[in-house]
Amino acid sequence: MLRQLPTVEDDNLLTAAIPFADAGVYRIGEECALVQSVDFFTPIVDDPETWGRIAAANALSDVYAMGGRPLTALNLVGFPTCLDRQVLVDILRGGAEKCAEAGVAVVGGHTVEDDEPKFGLAVTGLVDPARMVSTRGARPGDQLVLTKPLGTGILATALKGGIITEADMDEAIRGMERLNRAAAEAMLATGVNACTDITGFGLLGHALELAGASGVLVEIDSGALPVYPRVRELAAMGLVPAGSHNNRKYYLPRVIDGQKLAAETLDILADPQTSGGLLIAVPADRCDALRSKLRDTGCGDFLIGRITKAQAGHLQVV
Ligand code: CO
């Protein structure tokens, strides 16, 4: 049996009571708190520099999701001795390029020998605790806005299987490389109730974590789910990543009538995302303002559902 993880008791840890917070937030002053997050993973594309950019955008995303401003980052690298060192240089260059775009200083890092390459970053940022956004705070009546399409897990699986090339998933690659900074700025300028970013647990899992933390029901419109090109076609061929099955196993019990969901809806809902968009719960009267700010900066402004009261901690697809 698994033993419980140790809990931290510290009044300055502002995320202590927020389950599945995207980052840890620790108060260091009246109007100032540290936002810290770490993420690293194996390659999802072949080109090392592209992978570096995606990994950096992905790692920075958790800070943006909480309304924070990332300041510094540390590289975390696992690298096989059999691979050309130039590959490592290219990965780090991609990561550094993305951090520079974000105005984040890469202040160091650590590399270990590993059987397969792994790359990511530990990121530190700042947030005013009064302006912190989290999975907690969504209210009945809020609209749900997603800022990037879905399906990167399905595309990465097809790429690994040799069914598609990197050129075939160009739009998704550009999406994964895109920082969630502009989306976070739009969210802060609008004033929203809750936010999280969509990564490994898929829209299904992250929406349910938001539902649980906020004590609300998340209602998703199946017809409104945005996907990158070719995702539906590839999912129909059975190119569904292992993580998708884990997500279903873990999260479907909290989906109302989950066993009745269409296979293609579930494939997209449960698809683990890399560097996915922000999922934002915004008061209905500010939804148009948020969406127009998102559009103005080239972000997606997909209206995919709403928050209701019934069956707190659950998700329903309509
Ligand atoms: Co996150």
Residues whose N, C-alpha, C, O or C-beta is under 5 A from the ligand:
A	BS01	CO	D22 D62 D197
